[in-house]
Amino acid sequence: MGTMKININYYPPCPNPSITIGAHRHYDGSCITLLFQDDTGGLYVRGTKGDNWIHVNPITGALAVNIAHLLQIMSYDRYKRIEHCVVVDSSRAQISVSLFVNAILDSVIGPFSQIMKDREKPVYKPVLYPNYWDYF
């Protein structure tokens, strides 16, 4: 692992939260994301069936850990990235802090050879991290 990036997000209260969203549906392009959310919450993750959204209840002092796209590639799909979004609250402001753990800037990204079974063909081709990021 190499670089890390921190985002601090502030979502003001919205009197009509059904007409807006704090953060649209997306996957993180990093390897792992560590997220601290305040007690207001608002983080939702897509369920494994793909048709439902699950609210991630905030736990005081705890971090949420998101598997991101790079780890899915490096683990050869053994670990799956998680689609997520943030919904705003009608009466309370929300604050979250995200730490994104990324690869070293000049590294080549691809499945770990140790994780692949004998004669298993890679689904992902190796790519230079800056090229991956430009595409992502």
N, C-alpha and C positions, 0 to 999 in steps of 0.2 A: 504494500500500500504506500501511497505517496501523499498527495495533497489533500487538504481538508478545507471545507468551505462552511461558514456558518451563516445562516439566514435568520433574522429576527422578523417575525411577521406580526403585524398589528391589524386586527379586523375590528373596525368600530361597530357599535350596535346598528342594526338595520331595522327600521320599523316594519318592513314587509320583507322578511327573509326569503319568501317564496319567489321573489323576482330577481334575486341575485345569488351569487355564490362567492365564497371567500377565495377558493382556489379550484380551478376546473379539474376534471378527471385527468389523471396523468400517471405516468410511471417515472420514477427517478432514474436518471442516467448514471448515477454513481454506483458504488459497490454496495455500500450499506448506508442507511440513513438512521441516525439516532434523533428522536424527536421528544422534546419536552413540551407538553401542552399544559396550559393553566387549567383551573378547575371548571372553566366554562366548557371546555372540550370543543367538539365540532368536527373532529377527524372521522371520516368514514372510509372503509376499505371494501373493495368488491369481494363478494363471497366466491368460494371455489366453483360454484355452479354457474357463475357469471351473470346471474339475473337478480341478485339481491345485494344490498349495501348494508354493512354492519357498522354500527357506531362503536368507536373505540373509546370506552369510558375512561376518562382521565383518572389516574391513581396518584395521590399525593406523593411526590418524591420519586416517581417511577419514570422510566423512559420507554417510549414505543420504539421498536426496532423494525425498520422496513428493509426487506430484501429488495435490492435494486437491480437494474438491468445488467450491469457488469458482473455481478455475482451469479446471475442466471447463466451468462455465457461461460464464465470460468468454471462453474459447477456442472457444465454440460446438461443444463435443465434439471439437475437434481433439486435445486432450489429455484423457485419461481418468483419473479418480480411481482409486486403487488400494485394493482391500480388503486388509487385513492383520491380523495377530494376533501375540501374543507367547506363546511356549511356555516354561515354566519348566524348569530343569535339576534333575536329581536330587541332584547333589553340590556344585554351585557357585552362589553368589549371583550375580545379574545386576543391572547398573546401566545405565540408558540416560538420555540427556538429549535432550529434544525441544524444538525451537524452532518454534512455529506462527506463520506470517506471515499476518495477517488484513487485511481492508479497513479503511479509515477508518470510524469509527463512524456517521457521518451520510451515507455514500455510497450511491448507487443501484447495485445489482449487476445486471448483464445482459451479454449478449455484446458484445464490442468491435465497433463498427460497421465498423472497418477490416478485420476478419477475415471478415466475411460477404460472400458473392458477390452479384453483382447479382441483385436480385429474390428472393433467398433469404429465406424467412420464418423469423423467430426461433422456436426451440423453447421458449426460456425467456423469460418476461416479466420486465421490470425490476422489482426489488423493493428496498425499503429494507433495508440491511444488518441493522439490529436485528430487523426482521420475519423476514428469512431465518434469522437465528440462533435466534429463538424457535421457528420451525418445525423447523429442523434438530435 
